[in-house]
Amino acid sequence: MRHRRPFVAGNWKMNPATVAEAVALARAIVLATAQARVVEIAIAPPAVALLAVRDAIAASDVTLAVQDVHEHEKGAYTGGISAAMLRGIVTYVIVGHSEVRRDRGDTDARVNAKLRRALDAGLRPILCVGEMLEVRHSGRADEFVRGQVRAALSDVAMGQASRVTIAYEPIWAIGTGVPAHGEDARTTIAAAREEVGVLFGAATAHAVRMLYGGSVTGESIAEFAEQPGIDGALVGGASLVSDEFARICAAVGVARTRA
């Protein structure tokens, strides 16, 4: 029996085009997901829309996330946003997303620094991990993801580790047309949870929520949400359509009632 609250987070990436559109989408999501009370829901708009979206969802149960954070507290880092600046605005911080690792060169060490800054600021990291196709084909997927978890959680205090959510995003299944399957996700997420247990003990490993994040849709989510050890989803493109996002949230809630 699982006791972790199910969680669905929508990563809007560089969408929509304007702050006004972001506010409209946030309001639509609040309305569409109003019945999904068993599920915690977060949305991560572009940084320029954070304050406006925060105000738009203030009277709802939907929480706010930011898509990235700088690894330093302050300094001459043009364009950077520190964790301290986000305190009081967001609840969650996405760190280690595959696109940020790919496009901005985030290393495991930088992901670890970002995660620790977020925790120290009282924020809750959503740590993204996942392997490329050649790693899975080599049979090293679980080993690779365990290494990412171990590196990202290095020097994290025992009392802080349970505040981390881990999102498994198989890079080979994102936007490629190559589908992942529930069993793929279950085994690799189980390996990630086992690594948390090695680092912090069984109680913390049980407390940490694990999400699936590989091109999730309303059609595909049930296969993953029904797997033991998967507590929800990190959603990309489908989170830009309020009704589709609500379908995902509802499916995650239904899977929890059956667990």
C-alpha positions as semicolon CSV with decimal commas, in nm:
position;residue;x (nm);y (nm);z (nm)
1;M;0,000;0,000;0,000
2;R;0,136;0,340;-0,099
3;H;0,097;0,633;0,140
4;R;0,259;0,908;-0,066
5;R;0,023;1,169;-0,205
6;P;0,005;1,140;-0,585
7;F;0,159;1,432;-0,769
8;V;0,130;1,570;-1,123
9;A;0,349;1,859;-1,234
10;G;0,312;2,042;-1,565
11;N;0,627;2,181;-1,722
12;W;0,519;2,444;-1,975
13;K;0,874;2,499;-2,102
14;M;0,891;2,809;-2,330
15;N;0,514;2,828;-2,366
16;P;0,271;2,997;-2,405
17;A;0,370;3,307;-2,600
18;T;0,254;3,578;-2,360
19;V;0,197;3,632;-1,989
20;A;-0,174;3,688;-2,057
21;E;-0,195;3,348;-2,226
22;A;-0,013;3,189;-1,932
23;V;-0,265;3,338;-1,690
24;A;-0,554;3,213;-1,903
25;L;-0,406;2,863;-1,917
26;A;-0,349;2,859;-1,541
27;R;-0,710;2,958;-1,477
28;A;-0,834;2,692;-1,719
29;I;-0,625;2,427;-1,541
30;V;-0,762;2,532;-1,202
31;L;-1,117;2,483;-1,332
32;A;-1,046;2,161;-1,520
33;T;-0,870;1,992;-1,227
34;A;-1,103;2,109;-0,950
35;Q;-1,231;1,756;-0,886
36;A;-0,886;1,594;-0,867
37;R;-0,847;1,668;-0,496
38;V;-0,659;1,349;-0,412
39;V;-0,376;1,459;-0,645
40;E;-0,132;1,740;-0,572
41;I;-0,096;1,953;-0,886
42;A;0,181;2,196;-0,977
43;I;0,240;2,403;-1,288
44;A;0,571;2,550;-1,406
45;P;0,521;2,848;-1,638
46;P;0,808;3,052;-1,788
47;A;0,983;3,267;-1,529
48;V;0,842;3,593;-1,669
49;A;0,490;3,468;-1,593
50;L;0,551;3,337;-1,240
51;L;0,410;3,632;-1,048
52;A;0,103;3,670;-1,268
53;V;0,030;3,297;-1,257
54;R;0,085;3,292;-0,880
55;D;-0,187;3,551;-0,841
56;A;-0,418;3,368;-1,084
57;I;-0,402;3,040;-0,887
58;A;-0,384;3,192;-0,538
59;A;-0,735;3,083;-0,436
60;S;-0,691;2,728;-0,566
61;D;-0,510;2,412;-0,457
62;V;-0,276;2,425;-0,758
63;T;0,083;2,500;-0,659
64;L;0,356;2,681;-0,852
65;A;0,691;2,556;-0,976
66;V;0,983;2,714;-1,159
67;Q;1,160;2,540;-1,446
68;D;1,517;2,594;-1,330
69;V;1,729;2,780;-1,074
70;H;2,085;2,910;-1,061
71;E;2,343;2,715;-0,865
72;H;2,481;3,025;-0,691
73;E;2,316;3,236;-0,424
74;K;2,401;3,570;-0,585
75;G;2,662;3,740;-0,798
76;A;2,756;3,847;-1,150
77;Y;2,547;3,586;-1,331
78;T;2,350;3,769;-1,596
79;G;2,006;3,621;-1,645
80;G;2,032;3,399;-1,341
81;I;1,754;3,350;-1,086
82;S;1,862;3,234;-0,741
83;A;1,667;3,011;-0,508
84;A;1,644;3,292;-0,254
85;M;1,473;3,513;-0,513
86;L;1,208;3,244;-0,561
87;R;1,126;3,204;-0,194
88;G;0,766;3,304;-0,134
89;I;0,680;3,277;-0,504
90;V;0,710;2,907;-0,588
91;T;0,688;2,581;-0,399
92;Y;0,875;2,356;-0,641
93;V;1,193;2,387;-0,847
94;I;1,268;2,159;-1,143
95;V;1,638;2,069;-1,153
96;G;1,832;1,849;-1,392
97;H;1,575;1,843;-1,671
98;S;1,715;1,663;-1,974
99;E;1,678;1,974;-2,193
100;V;1,872;2,187;-1,947
101;R;2,142;1,923;-1,921
102;R;2,157;1,909;-2,301
103;D;2,121;2,276;-2,395
104;R;2,294;2,450;-2,103
105;G;2,552;2,189;-2,020
106;D;2,430;2,109;-1,670
107;T;2,658;1,848;-1,518
108;D;2,573;1,622;-1,226
109;A;2,775;1,857;-1,005
110;R;2,576;2,162;-1,117
111;V;2,247;1,977;-1,068
112;N;2,359;1,889;-0,717
113;A;2,444;2,253;-0,643
114;K;2,106;2,370;-0,771
115;L;1,921;2,109;-0,571
116;R;2,102;2,200;-0,249
117;R;2,040;2,574;-0,304
118;A;1,672;2,502;-0,351
119;L;1,652;2,296;-0,033
120;D;1,840;2,556;0,168
121;A;1,589;2,819;0,050
122;G;1,299;2,606;0,173
123;L;1,190;2,504;-0,177
124;R;1,109;2,151;-0,293
125;P;1,320;2,019;-0,583
126;I;1,182;1,801;-0,860
127;L;1,497;1,616;-0,965
128;C;1,493;1,486;-1,322
129;V;1,695;1,178;-1,412
130;G;1,698;0,956;-1,719
131;E;1,908;0,778;-1,976
132;M;1,968;0,800;-2,349
133;L;1,881;0,517;-2,587
134;E;2,235;0,380;-2,614
135;V;2,252;0,346;-2,236
136;R;1,928;0,149;-2,224
137;H;2,038;-0,071;-2,512
138;S;2,361;-0,146;-2,327
139;G;2,165;-0,273;-2,028
140;R;2,300;0,000;-1,799
141;A;1,986;0,212;-1,758
142;D;1,930;0,134;-1,390
143;E;2,297;0,179;-1,308
144;F;2,307;0,511;-1,494
145;V;2,000;0,651;-1,320
146;R;2,124;0,537;-0,981
147;G;2,444;0,728;-1,050
148;Q;2,248;1,043;-1,134
149;V;2,047;1,011;-0,813
150;R;2,361;0,953;-0,606
151;A;2,537;1,255;-0,757
152;A;2,237;1,487;-0,728
153;L;2,179;1,401;-0,362
154;S;2,542;1,424;-0,258
155;D;2,585;1,625;0,066
156;V;2,208;1,661;0,112
157;A;2,117;1,647;0,481
158;M;1,923;1,346;0,601
159;G;1,632;1,563;0,711
160;Q;1,606;1,733;0,373
161;A;1,611;1,433;0,139
162;S;1,244;1,346;0,181
163;R;1,153;1,692;0,040
164;V;1,290;1,587;-0,300
165;T;1,066;1,446;-0,572
166;I;1,239;1,239;-0,841
167;A;1,107;1,239;-1,197
168;Y;1,229;0,966;-1,429
169;E;1,233;1,090;-1,789
170;P;1,371;0,832;-2,034
171;I;1,534;1,063;-2,286
172;W;1,500;0,803;-2,561
173;A;1,119;0,813;-2,531
174;I;1,068;1,191;-2,536
175;G;0,946;1,321;-2,870
176;T;1,105;1,031;-3,060
177;G;0,803;0,814;-3,134
178;V;0,977;0,527;-2,949
179;P;0,742;0,442;-2,663
180;A;0,846;0,352;-2,313
181;H;0,636;0,094;-2,130
182;G;0,517;0,071;-1,774
183;E;0,760;-0,207;-1,692
184;D;1,054;0,001;-1,822
185;A;0,959;0,282;-1,590
186;R;0,877;0,060;-1,295
187;T;1,211;-0,116;-1,286
188;T;1,421;0,198;-1,331
189;I;1,218;0,395;-1,078
190;A;1,255;0,107;-0,835
191;A;1,632;0,129;-0,884
192;A;1,622;0,504;-0,815
193;R;1,421;0,446;-0,496
194;E;1,661;0,175;-0,388
195;E;1,950;0,419;-0,432
196;V;1,771;0,672;-0,210
197;G;1,744;0,395;0,049
198;V;2,116;0,324;0,029
199;L;2,189;0,692;0,087
200;F;1,925;0,785;0,345
201;G;1,754;0,471;0,471
202;A;1,431;0,287;0,404
203;A;1,198;0,544;0,562
204;T;1,326;0,824;0,338
205;A;1,318;0,600;0,031
206;H;0,954;0,524;0,104
207;A;0,869;0,892;0,156
208;V;1,024;1,025;-0,166
209;R;0,774;1,058;-0,450
210;M;0,871;0,918;-0,789
211;L;0,717;1,048;-1,110
212;Y;0,724;0,930;-1,471
213;G;0,803;1,194;-1,733
214;G;0,838;1,055;-2,084
215;S;0,596;1,228;-2,326
216;V;0,299;1,167;-2,097
217;T;-0,052;1,192;-2,245
218;G;-0,403;1,124;-2,126
219;E;-0,390;0,801;-2,322
220;S;-0,056;0,674;-2,193
221;I;-0,057;0,776;-1,829
222;A;-0,266;0,488;-1,690
223;E;0,000;0,233;-1,786
224;F;0,252;0,419;-1,573
225;A;0,035;0,543;-1,287
226;E;-0,079;0,188;-1,210
227;Q;0,277;0,065;-1,165
228;P;0,392;0,006;-0,806
229;G;0,623;0,282;-0,691
230;I;0,515;0,543;-0,947
231;D;0,339;0,831;-0,774
232;G;0,241;1,052;-1,067
233;A;0,383;1,233;-1,366
234;L;0,594;1,522;-1,489
235;V;0,402;1,638;-1,794
236;G;0,535;1,842;-2,086
237;G;0,329;1,928;-2,393
238;A;0,006;1,782;-2,257
239;S;0,013;2,031;-1,969
240;L;-0,052;2,311;-2,222
241;V;-0,404;2,175;-2,288
242;S;-0,615;2,210;-1,976
243;D;-0,855;1,925;-2,051
244;E;-0,573;1,686;-2,142
245;F;-0,382;1,780;-1,830
246;A;-0,696;1,722;-1,625
247;R;-0,733;1,375;-1,782
248;I;-0,383;1,291;-1,666
249;C;-0,451;1,418;-1,314
250;A;-0,776;1,219;-1,299
251;A;-0,605;0,900;-1,418
252;V;-0,335;0,936;-1,154
253;G;-0,604;0,982;-0,890
254;V;-0,793;0,674;-1,006
255;A;-0,475;0,466;-0,999
256;R;-0,416;0,572;-0,639
257;T;-0,763;0,466;-0,527
258;R;-0,692;0,121;-0,671
259;A;-0,350;0,086;-0,507
